[in-house]
Amino acid sequence: MPVLTVNAFDFLSHSPAQTRRLGMRLGALLQPGDVVCLQGELGAGKTTFVQGLAAGWGSLDAVSSPTFILVNVYRRADGGQLFHFDTYRVESALEAEELDLDAMLAAGPLVIEWPERMAGILPAEWLWLKLEHVDEDRRQITFLPTGKRYETLLAAFSHTSFGTD
């Protein structure tokens, strides 16, 4: 996991609906080539966050966990694609590499669940979210940007979400 930086921040979500709304705000800002890494145990809210993220991005498709098929592709009316990659069942970074992340990144944003399983082949820069189960409904979400693009993205997200810079 990346080291906490001055640009990182924590947020306590009080409900699945609030987690989805956060995802929607981030999704509205994503561009092709963006990488969002979601780290968290089973039930931490990763797929709930992606449901909001895809809706904010403009997905026409319903979001489901791609655990058994590895990658879901969500479409937008303008032909854009959002890739949702779940590495939970990926045995190695080499196996993940065979899925051609570069082609996905050229076509649209890429959201990766369980990114720590493929640390060796991740791009050099990303937005890393660590989701932690607090109780039945609440989740602690830590946002960690790596690279100028993601510092800018996180600042825009913070501004649109909370009115802060």
N, C-alpha and C positions, 0 to 999 in steps of 0.2 A: 504494500500500500504506500502511496506517496506520503512524504513528510508534510505535516501541517505547515501551511505558509500564511503570510500576512493576509493574503487574499481569500483564504478559506473562511467558511462560516458554518455554524450549526443551526438547525431548525428543528423544533419539536412539532410534529404533525399530530393533531388530536383525533383524527379520523381518517378512514380510507378516502372519504370524499375530499378532505383537505389535501391528502397526498396526491390524489388525481389532479386537483386544481393546481398544485405546484408543478406537476408534470406538464399540464397544459401551458402554463406560462413559459416553461423552458422549451417545450416543443415548438411554440410559435417563433422562437429565435433560431432554430437549427437550420443549417445550410448543408449542402452536399459536402462530404469530406469531414464533417464533425463526428467526433467519437465521444460517446457518453458511456462510462463504465459504471455498472451498478453492482456493488459488493454487498452481500448480506446473506444471512442464513435463510433456510426455507421458511416462508411465512413472514419475512421481514418487510414485504411490501414492494418488491422489485416490479412484479408484473402490474400491480395496481398503479405504480408510478408510470410505467410504460403506457398503460391505458390512457392516462391523461396526456402524456407526452405526444402520443400518436394523434389524439384528438386535437391538441393545440397545433400540431404540425399540419393538420388538415386531412388525416387519413379517412378514406372511404370505407376501410375494412375494420372489422372488430378485432381487438387484440386478444391473443391467447398466448400462454406460455409455450415457447418452442422447444421445451425440454427434450421431446422425443424426436423432433424433426430437425433440430439444431438452429435453423434460420427461418423466420417468418418475414415475408416481404409485404409491407403495407403500401397501398397506392393512394395517390392524391389525384384530384380532378385534372391538374395540369400535367399529369404523367410522371410526376416525381415519385421516387421510391424511398421508403424508410426501411432499413434492415434491422431486425431484432434477433440477435444471436445469443443463444443460451449454451454456454460451454460446460454445463453441469455434467453431461455424459461424454464429453470429449476426453479421450485418454491421454493426449499429449499436445503440446504446442504444434508439433509437426502435423498431426491430424487436423488441427484447426487451420493451419497454413494452407492445406489443400483446398479449403473453401474459398480461397482467393479474396482476402479482405481488401486488397487494392482495387479490385473491380467493384466491390460494394461501395467503397469510399468514393470512387469516381462517380457513382450513380446517385448517391444520396447519403444522408446521415446514417450512422451505425450505432446502435445501442447494444452493449454487451453485458449480459448477466454472467456472473462468476468470472470476471476478467482476470482474477489472480491465477486462474488455471492456464492462462496463455500469455503470461507476462513477457515471455521472450520474443513474442512476435507482435506485440502492440505497437502502434505508431508512437513516436517520441512524445507527442503531446496529446492531452485528453482532458475531459472533465470527469472526475472520479466522484461518485456518490457512494457513501457508506450508509446503509440503512440498518438500523438496529431496533429490534423489538423491545419496547418499553413495557407495554401491557397489552391487553386485548385490542385496543384501538390505536394507541399512541405509538409513533415511531420517531426515533431520533435520526435525523438525516444530516450528514456532514458533507458539504460541498467542497471539493479540493480541485482547483484548476492547475494544470501543468501546461505552461506555454502562454504566450501573449494572446493568441486567439481566444483561449479559454478564460483568461483573466478578463478580457473584454466582454465575452459572453456572460460570465458570471456577474460582472458589474451591471450589464443590461438587464439580466434576470433579476438581480436584487432591486434595481430601480423600478422595473415594471411590477414586481411582486410586493415590495415593501415600501416603495417610495424613497429608497436610500441609494447612495452612491458608494 
